[in-house]
């Protein structure tokens, strides 16, 4: 039977850094980096279970001290460019961004360990936008998931048959946005 349990003490420590550079007029470069060491701080053991029919389920380890539970690295790089287009007050702009999250492997040996669910690979996502602004109007073309990444964001085993549900990024999406400010 499924159960919900408190996984005990945990600790997440890390560091984050951000830098923004403007090497030339109109161009802005951003870099964000974070590292997190998120670990379980105590081993938790599920006690022996005696079923109504007298059968015994031996004790087992729920989590082990030192197990990691979050991807350690996250990186985001972005570039923005903006410039007057020489047609009155028309401004052109562009934005591109890459986001990365490192993978994570859950350790074997704990109760509920499933090798189908134990590894999440690195995740990469790129988006871009080009547009113009003038007199309160803003029109832009965008693309999300520019490289059509199908990196897994998560997995879930459904039922005893180990049917696997994979969660991925949405497919590449193109679009247009238009807005007007009064």
N, C-alpha and C positions, 0 to 999 in steps of 0.2 A: 504494500500500500504506500502511496506517496505520503510524505510527511514534510512539514515545515519546521525548521529548527534554527535557533540562533547559532551563528558560526563563531561565537566567542569574540575574543579580542582581536582586533586587527589594527594595522598601522599603515598610513600612507604618508610618505615623505618624498619631497622632490624639489625640483628647481625649475623655474621658468624664466625665459629671457625674451625680450622683444627689442628689435632695433628698427628704426625707420630712417631711411636715407633719402635725400633729395639731391641727386648728383647734378641735375640740370633743371632749369625752370620747367615746370609742368610734369616732371617725372618723379614719382614717389615709389620707393621700393620698401617693402615690409618683410621682415622675417621674424617668425615666432618659433621658439623651440621649448619643449618641456620634457622633463624626465621625471617619472614617478616610480617609486619603489613601494608598491602596495602589497603587503604580506599579512598572512595570518600569524598571530603571535602566540597561539597555544594550540596544541593538538586536542581535538575533541573526539571522544570515543562514544559510540552508541552502545548502550548496555545490551546485554543478552535479552532476547524477546522470546517469551513462551506463548505460543499460539493456543487458541481454545481447544484444539485437538491434541495438545500436549507436545507438538513438535517444537523444536528449539531452533531459533535463528541466532547464531553466535554473535558476539559483539563485533563491531567493526569501526574502522576509523572514518569519521565524517570529513574532517579536514586535518591536515598535518602542519605543525608549526613550520613556517617558512614558505608555505604555498603562496604563489603570486595569484592575484585575482584581477589585475588590470594591465593592459598593454603599457610597456614602459615609455615608449617614445611617441611624441606627437610633434609634427613639423608643419608649418604653414608658411608658404612664400607667396607674395602678391606683388604685382606691379600695376600702377595706375599712371595714365598719361592724359593730360588735358591741355588743349591749345585752342586759341582763337583761330577761326577758319578764314578770317579776312573778309567776311560778309556781314558787316555790321557787328551785332552782338551775338553771333553764332559761335558756340564753343563745341568742339568735338572732344570726345573722351573715350578712353578704353580701359578695361580692367581685365586682368588674367590672374587666376589664383590656383595654386596646387596645395592640396591638403594630404598629409600622410599620417598614418597611424600604424605603429609596428604591430606585428603579430604576437600571439600569446599561445603557449602550450600549457595545458593543465596537466598536472602530474598524475600518473597512474597510482593505484593503491588505495585511493579513497573510495568510500561507498558511492555507488552511483556513477563511477567512472565509466565513460563510454568512449572508446577510441574514435568513433565517428564524430564525436562532439569535442574532442580534446584539443584540437588545433585550429586556431584562427590565423590565417595568413595576413601579411601586410596589406594595408588598404591604401589606395591612391585615388584621388578625385581631382579633376581639373574642370574649371569653369571659366567662361570669358564673356565679355560684354563690350559692344561698340555702340556709341550713341552721339546724339547732338542735343544741345540745349539752347533755347533762345526765347526771350520774352515770356518766361513762365512755362514754356512747353519743353518736354523732355521725351525724345523718341529714341529707343535703343533696340538693338538686336542682341539676343543672348543665346548662349548654349551652355547647358548644364551637362556634366559628365561628357566633356568634350572627347575623351579617348574611349568612350563607351565601356568603361570599367565594369567588370562583373565580379569584382572582389566580394568575398563573403563578409557580411556584417555580423552574421550570427547563424546558428544552426539549432534546430530543435527536433528531437526524436519524438515521433508521435506513435503512441501505443507500443504494444509488445512486439509488433512486426518490424520495428526499427525503421518505419517510414520516416524519411528525413525531409524536413522543411528547411530550405535555404533562404536566407534573407540577403539580398544584394542591393546595390544601388539601382535607382531607376535607369532605364536605358537613356541614351543620349537624347536630350530634349532641346529643340530649337524653338525660339519664340521672339515675339516683339512686344515691347511695353511702350505705352504712351500715357503721358500724364500732363495735366495742366494745372498750374497754381494760380489762383486768383489774387 
